Amino acid sequence: MWAYGACEGESGVCMPGTTASESCGMCGSRPTRCTAACTWESAGDCGGEGSCAPGTRTRSGAGCGAGETRELLCSDTCSFEPVSACMADACPTPGALEQESCGRCGTRDRFCNASRVWEYGTCTGEGVCMPGTTGSESCGMCGTQTTRCTDTCTWTTFGACTAEGSCMPGATTRTGAGCPSGQTRLLRCDAACGYTEEVSPCSSMRPVDVTLLFEQATSNSPAVTTDLPTITSRCIVPLLALSGVQVGVSYFADFPVEFYGAAGDRPFEGGIEPVASASAIAAEVTTRPSFGGSDAPEATVEALSVLAGGVLPSSASGLSCSAGRVPGGCWRSSAARVVVMHTDSPIHNGPNPTGAGLYSPYTGITPAPAQWPAVRDALRASGTTLIVFDSASASPAPAQFDAMLTDLGQPLTDHHIAATPTAIGTACDAIVARVRAIVGP
């Protein structure tokens, strides 16, 4: 059976063959239809037009006494309505030229002709609405929000976005609803912001989100630079070739606090949420940050805490998540989670392989950084798989990595020592195989 990935490269705005209508002329409408190129085209003439364009002003003697006129304003329904009382519209000085307000915060000239009657020019410089009027605009996920026209003839939002749907059009999610036990199917969000379009049928395959977590402190940053070409060709590209797998990137070093890190350091910096685009990932790692770090251990536990949905420290920079994603690592709601950690450093607030308590605990940082026991529980609760890409780490880091995997109930084979090009490729092959097993048949 065919298994389908997410639809990419959509540039259209409608489904071919559908019909709708669009505004035209002066409050008129005409039918439209969606072409095979997924764009709207007119399918008829403009009908039902009014007599004027909204905001247009004029003067008329209709309904007034002899020698009098009154100002008329074209309403939002494209018809003239009186906005002033009838008055004599004579001017005292032939040739006089004045400027007056008109329309939607615009101005126009008026000229006193030889018959001592004002002649009016075109209203220019108008805004987009009539002050005091109320409208609405689209917002969020197919919701609406009230707008109010200010005294400068511009719209401003008023109140909250309401009546939203559950997703952004085009987004996808995997759900077990409507499937036999143990199976899921992929749904796409429709134009009405609801998950109704089936992309792939029910199957036992499970989507997987993989986040590459690179340590960018001084000690490990050169190794990341050296390893990236192999990681791209042997890890990222093969992972994206697996059905339902997406890959994201984030970074970490340490807190910018004396003795632990330098100014500008971060315990976590979000790069890109899990995506299915190798080019987007390549663009992200090209602009990856570089941090310092003052001592040997790094804020590995803090970075894992953020990805698990923990509190984002003020010195950190989080990921920007698409609508419907789970905060922290921007995970897809139905996806299994895998964190592949590339590092060579011991871990502050991590497990202590030689005794009780934590290894190299932080002091003097407020609020207190995350600690391994709580992060371990969060990773367990979310079913996150931790894989260590060990680029020749210093003691006691290897023992810490093994302790973390043991705490998570994972085999020590998820700890890959990769200090040579050959070892890097071998580790990538093992990681791809590990993720393939999580995806399932």
N, C-alpha and C positions, 0 to 999 in steps of 0.2 A: 504494500500500500504506500502511496505517496505520503510523505511527511513534509509539511510546509513550514518554512521560516517566516519571519516577519516581512511584510511588503515594504520595500525600500524604493526611494527615488520618485515617490509620488509628487507630481507637480500640478495636478489638476485641482479643480475646486468643486467638481460635481460628478455625479454618476451618469455616464452616457445614456441617453434616452429619456431622462427625467425632464419634467417641465416645471416652470415656475413663472413668476411675473416680476417685473422691475418697474421702478418709478421712472417717469419720463415727462418732459415738457413741464407744463404748469399743473402739478398735482394729478397728472394722468398716469396711466399704466399701460404696459404692453406685454404680451406673452414672450417668454424666452424658453429655449430648449438647450439641453446639454449635448454638445457634439461628441463625436468619437474621440476628440482630443481632450475631453474632460474640461471644456471651457463653455461658458454660456454665450449664446448668440441670440439676437433678436429674432422673433418669429412672427412679427406682425406690426401693425401701425400703432402709434400712440393714440389712445382714446380716453374719453372722460376728462379732458382738460378743463381747467377753470379759465378765468378771463385775465389773470395777471400772475406775476411771479411774487411769492410771499415777500413782504417787506417793501414792495414798491409803493411809493406815495404819489398822489396826484391831488388836484383840486377840481371840484365840480360844483356847479350851481344847482344841480338836481336836488329838489327838496328844500331850497333856500328862497328867500325873497329876491326881488329884483335888485341887481347890482351886488348881490352877495354870493360868496362861495364858501365851501368848507373843505377841510383836508380829508382825504380818504386814504386808508392804509390797506394794502392787500394782506389778507389774513393767511394763516397756514392752510386754509382750504382753497386758496387761490381766488378769492373774491374780494372786491373792494368793500370796506366798511368805514363809516364815518368815525373820525377820531377827534374832531373839534367841532365847536359850534359854528353856525353860519355867521359870517362877518363880511363887512365890506372889504374887498380885495384890491382896492385902488391904491396906487402909490403916488406920493406927492411930487416926486422929482423925476421927470423923464431922464433916462440915461443912468440912473442910480444902479449900482451893482453891489449886491450883498451876498453873504454866505450864511446858510442856515443848516441846522441839523435835519436829518431825514432818515427814513428807513431804519435799518438795524445799526445804530450808532455811526451812520455815515454823514456826509455833508454834501450840499449842492449849492450852486449859484442861482440867484434869481435876479432878473433884469427888469427895470421899469421902462416899458416901451412908450412910444409917443402918445398912446391913448391913455397913459397913466394906469396901466394894468400890468401886474407882475407876470413875467414869463419865467418858467422854472426849467433849470438844467437837469442833467442826469444825476441821480444820487450815486456817489462813489465812496469807496473806503468802508463798505459795510462789513459788519461781523457776520456770524453764522446763525444767529437766532434772535428772537425778540425778547428783551429783558422781561423777566417775570414768568415766562412760559416754562412748562415742565415737559420732559421727554423721557426716553429710556435708551439704553445702549446695551449691547451684548457684553458679557463679562464671564470670566472663569470658564467653567465647563458647561457651555450652553445656557448660562444663567442670564439674568437681566439686572440692571442697576438703574435707579432713577437718576436723571440729570436735570439740572436747573440752569436756566439762562441768566447770567449775571448782568449787572449794569454796564458791562463792557461788551455785551452781545457775544459772549463766549460760553460754551457749556462747561459745567463743572459737575462732577459726580456727587451724589447725595445718598447717604445710607449704604447698606451692605449689598453685596451681590447675592441674589436670591434665586431659588428654583433651579439650582445647578443640577447637572447630571452626575454620573459616577466616574466619568473618564473624559480624556481629551480625544477627539476624533482621530482615528489612525493608531492609537495606542493599543497594545495587545496585552492579554493576561491569560494565564493558564488556570483552569478550574476543574474540579471534579464533579461539579453540578451537571446532572444529566448523563453521567457516565457510570459504568459498573464500578464496583469497589476496587480501588487500587489503580484506576485509570484516570487520566485527565485529558482535556482538549483545549486547544488554543482558540480564544475568541478575540475579535477585533472590535474596537469602539466605533460605533456608527456616527453618522452626522448629527444625531440627536443626543450624543454623549451617553450612550448606553452600550454595554457589551452584548451585542446581539448577533454579530456576523461570525460564523464559524470559519476559522482559517484551516484548522486541521481536526480530523475526527478523534474520538476517544482512543487512547492508547496508553500503554504502561510506561511510555517514555516520560522522563521528567526533565524540565528545563533546569539549567544550572547557570548561576552567575558566579564568575571568577573575578576576584579583585587581586591585582598584583600590587603588593605593598612594598615599595622600595625604600630602604634606609638611605637617606641622602646626606648623612653626616660626612665629615672629612674622610674618615677611614674607609667608608664603603662606597662613596660616590664614584671613585675611579673604576671600581669593579663593575658598577652598574653600567657605566659607559662602555667598558670592554665587553660585557656580557650581552648588551641589548641586541646586537645583530642576531646572535644565536637564539636568544629568547624570543625574538620576533619570528624568526623562521621556523624554529622547532617547538615553540610553546604557543604563541599568540595565534599564528595562522592555522595550525592544526586544531587548536581549540575552537576557533570560529567555524571550522569546517564541520564540527559536530552539530547535529541537529539540536536546536534549542539552547545552545551555549552562547553566552555573551561575556565579554571581558571588559573590566574597568581597571583604572590605575589610581593609586594614591601614594603619598609619601610621608616620611616621618624623620625626626632627629631627636631633639630634646627641648625642654622648656628654656626660654631665654632668661634664665635666672643664674646668677653668679655661682660658679663652681660646676654647674650642670651643663649650661649652654651659653652661647654668645648672643648678642643683640641680633634680632632678625631670625633667630632659630624658631622652629615650630615643632611641637610634639605630634602634630598631624596637619597635613595639607591635602585637601581633596583635589584630585586631578580630573578624572572623567568617570561618570557612572558606567556600569556595565553596558556595553553597546555591541552591535554586531558588525561594526565597520572597522576594518584593519587600518584604513587611512586615517580615521579619526583618532585611533589610539596612537598611530605613528606621529601625528601632529601634536598630540599631548606630550609624549615623552621627549619630543624635540625641545620643548620649552620647560622641562622639569626643573625644579628649584635646586639650589645648592645651599647646604647649611654648614655650620661649623661644628659645634659640640665641644665642650671643654673637658669632660671626663670620659672614661671608656664606656660605661653603660649608657644606653639610650632609652627613650620613652616608648618602648615597644608595647608595653601593656596599655599605655594611654591610647595609642593608635588603634589597637585592637578593640578597646572600649568604645571608641567613637564609631568604628565600623559595626559594632554590635548594638548601636543605638544609645550609647551612653552620652552623658553631658559633654558638649563641646567646650573645651577650655577657651578662655578669652584670647589666649595667645595662639590658638589654632585657627585654621581656615577650613570650613566644611565643604562637602560636595554640594553641587547644585542639582537637585533631583527633579526628574520629570514628574508630571502629575501621576498619582497612583503608585509611586514607588515608596518603599519602606525607608524612613529616614535612617541616617547613619551611613550605611553603605549604598544607599539608593538601590536596594535590592528589588527585583520583581516579586510581587507578593506570593507567587506560587513556586518560585525557583529555589532549588537547593543552593546553599551558600558555600563558597570555597575561598579562603584567603591564602594566597601564595606569598610568603614573606621572604624577601631578599635582604639579607643582613649579615654582618660579621661581628656584631657587638653583644656584650652581655646586656642584661635587662634590669633597669631600675624597677623596684616594686614587683619583681617577678619571683618565681619559686626559688628557694634557696637549696641548692643541691647538696650542701654540706652540713645542714643543720635546720633548726626550726625557724619559723618566721619568714620574712621576705628578704631577698637579696638587695643590698644597697638601697634601702628605703629613702624616699625623698623627705627632706625637712625644710621648713620655712616657705613652703608654697601654699597659697590660699586661693581658692578652696583646695583641699587635699587631693592630689592626683589619684587616679584609679589604682586599685590593687588587684593582683592576680586572682585571688579567690572569687571576687565578685565578677570579674571579667570571664573567668572560667565558667561560672554558672550561666552567664548570659550567652556564651558561645554554645554551651550544651543545650540550653533551652531553645535556641534558634536552629540547632542542628548544623552549625557551621563546622566545616572541615578545615583544619589548619595544616598547611604544608609549608615546610621550612626549606628555603633555598639558601644553604649555608655557604657563603663565599669565604671559607677559611677563617672562621670566627676564633676569637681569643677565649681562653678559659675564664670563667666557667660557662660561657655561652652554650657550647654543645650539650653540656649536662642540663642546662636550663631548658633548652629546646626539647630534649628527651622527656624531661619531667612534665612539661606542658602537654606533650602528646599523650603521655601516660594518663595525666589528669583528665584529658578529654576522651579517653577510651580508644585512642587511635594507635595503630602499629608504629613502631619506630622507623619503619621503612618510609614514612612520610617526612623523615628528616634526610635531606639530600645534601651531601657535601660536594660542592661543585666549584673547585678552584682552578680547573683547567678547561680549555675549550671542549675537549672530549667529554669531560665530566658534566659540563653544562648541557651539552646536547643529550647525554644519557639521562640526566635529571629531567629535562623537558619531556623526553619520550615517556618517562615514568609518570610524570604529572598528567600528561594527556591521557594515558591509559587509565589513571586513577579517576579522572573526570568522566571518561567514557563509561566506566563501570557505574558511576553515580547516575548518569543519564539513563542507563538501562537499555533494553532491546528496542 
